[in-house]
């Protein structure tokens, strides 16, 4: 028989997954509208006709900044959607234990670049949602 605590936690995770799958972040600025999904992947981009006269560099910067705005728009709803899972006492306890091990105990993923002073993707976005 499966422990009811595991069943309850599994139900929390499934509920969060259902909500997260539907979440979208949106931002619009100066004729550029961007939509991203919960994985911060671009799902829609709209360019008003007047943006075609901006020049490539200005349009690229406008798209980048609007994309960042769409990601920022998504984050509070993402935290809210995951709160039931991240606030679970077992998950909170695991997070405390992981933090207590210190940064030297947690090796960086091989995909992280150590050869630059640039902040990582997660650092640019306020860190992991599981660290909040």
C-alpha positions as CSV (number, residue, x, y, z in Angstrom):
1,X,0.0,0.0,0.0
2,X,1.2,3.5,-0.9
3,X,1.6,5.9,2.0
4,X,-1.1,8.5,1.9
5,X,1.6,11.2,2.4
6,X,3.1,10.3,-0.9
7,X,-0.3,10.2,-2.6
8,X,-1.1,13.7,-1.2
9,X,2.3,15.0,-2.4
10,X,1.8,13.5,-5.8
11,X,-1.6,15.2,-6.1
12,X,0.0,18.5,-5.2
13,X,2.6,18.0,-7.9
14,X,0.0,17.1,-10.5
15,X,-2.1,20.1,-9.6
16,X,0.9,22.4,-9.9
17,X,1.9,20.8,-13.3
18,X,-1.6,21.3,-14.6
19,X,-1.5,25.0,-13.7
20,X,2.1,25.5,-14.9
21,X,1.4,24.0,-18.3
22,X,-1.1,26.8,-19.0
23,X,0.9,29.7,-17.6
24,X,2.0,32.4,-20.0
25,X,4.0,35.6,-19.4
26,X,3.2,38.5,-21.6
27,X,4.8,41.9,-22.3
28,X,4.4,44.6,-24.9
29,X,6.5,47.6,-25.6
30,X,6.7,50.1,-28.5
31,X,4.9,47.8,-31.0
32,X,6.5,44.5,-29.9
33,X,4.4,41.9,-28.0
34,X,6.0,38.7,-26.6
35,X,4.5,35.7,-24.9
36,X,6.5,33.0,-23.1
37,X,5.6,29.7,-21.6
38,X,6.5,28.4,-18.1
39,X,9.9,27.2,-19.5
40,X,10.6,30.8,-20.6
41,X,10.3,29.6,-24.2
42,X,9.0,32.1,-26.8
43,X,5.4,31.1,-27.7
44,X,4.3,34.2,-29.6
45,X,5.8,37.4,-31.0
46,X,3.9,40.2,-32.6
47,X,5.5,43.1,-34.4
48,X,3.5,46.1,-35.3
49,X,4.1,47.5,-38.8
50,X,5.9,50.6,-37.3
51,X,8.6,48.4,-35.8
52,X,9.9,47.6,-39.3
53,X,11.4,51.1,-39.5
54,X,13.5,50.8,-36.3
55,X,16.5,49.2,-37.8
56,X,17.9,45.8,-36.9
57,X,19.9,46.7,-33.8
58,X,17.0,48.7,-32.2
59,X,14.4,46.1,-33.0
60,X,16.7,43.3,-31.6
61,X,17.1,45.3,-28.4
62,X,13.4,45.9,-28.2
63,X,12.6,42.2,-28.7
64,X,15.2,41.3,-26.0
65,X,13.9,43.7,-23.4
66,X,10.3,42.8,-24.1
67,X,11.2,39.1,-23.8
68,X,12.7,39.9,-20.4
69,X,9.5,41.7,-19.4
70,X,7.4,38.7,-20.4
71,X,9.6,36.4,-18.3
72,X,9.3,38.8,-15.4
73,X,5.5,38.9,-15.9
74,X,5.4,35.1,-15.5
75,X,7.5,34.7,-12.4
76,X,5.0,35.7,-9.7
77,X,2.3,33.4,-11.1
78,X,4.9,30.6,-11.4
79,X,5.8,31.0,-7.7
80,X,2.1,31.0,-6.8
81,X,1.4,27.9,-8.9
82,X,4.3,26.0,-7.3
83,X,3.7,27.3,-3.7
84,X,1.7,24.2,-2.7
85,X,4.6,22.0,-3.6
86,X,7.5,24.3,-2.5
87,X,5.7,25.1,0.8
88,X,5.2,21.4,1.6
89,X,7.0,20.6,4.9
90,X,9.0,17.7,3.3
91,X,10.2,19.9,0.4
92,X,11.0,22.8,2.7
93,X,13.0,20.5,4.9
94,X,14.9,19.1,1.9
95,X,15.6,22.7,0.7
96,X,16.9,23.6,4.2
97,X,19.2,20.5,4.2
98,X,20.5,21.3,0.7
99,X,21.3,24.9,1.7
100,X,23.0,23.7,4.9
101,X,25.5,21.7,2.9
102,X,27.0,24.9,1.5
103,X,27.9,25.8,-2.0
104,X,31.0,23.6,-2.0
105,X,28.8,20.5,-1.5
106,X,26.7,21.2,-4.6
107,X,28.7,20.9,-7.8
108,X,27.8,23.2,-10.6
109,X,26.2,21.6,-13.6
110,X,28.6,21.1,-16.4
111,X,26.5,23.4,-18.6
112,X,27.4,26.4,-16.3
113,X,30.1,28.6,-17.6
114,X,32.9,29.4,-15.1
115,X,35.1,31.2,-17.5
116,X,33.2,34.5,-17.4
117,X,32.1,37.1,-14.9
118,X,28.7,37.2,-16.5
119,X,25.8,36.1,-14.2
120,X,24.2,32.8,-15.0
121,X,20.8,32.5,-16.6
122,X,19.2,31.7,-13.2
123,X,21.1,34.5,-11.5
124,X,19.8,37.0,-14.1
125,X,16.3,35.9,-13.2
126,X,16.6,36.0,-9.4
127,X,17.7,32.4,-8.9
128,X,15.7,29.2,-8.8
129,X,12.1,29.3,-7.8
130,X,12.9,26.5,-5.3
131,X,15.3,28.8,-3.4
132,X,12.7,31.5,-2.6
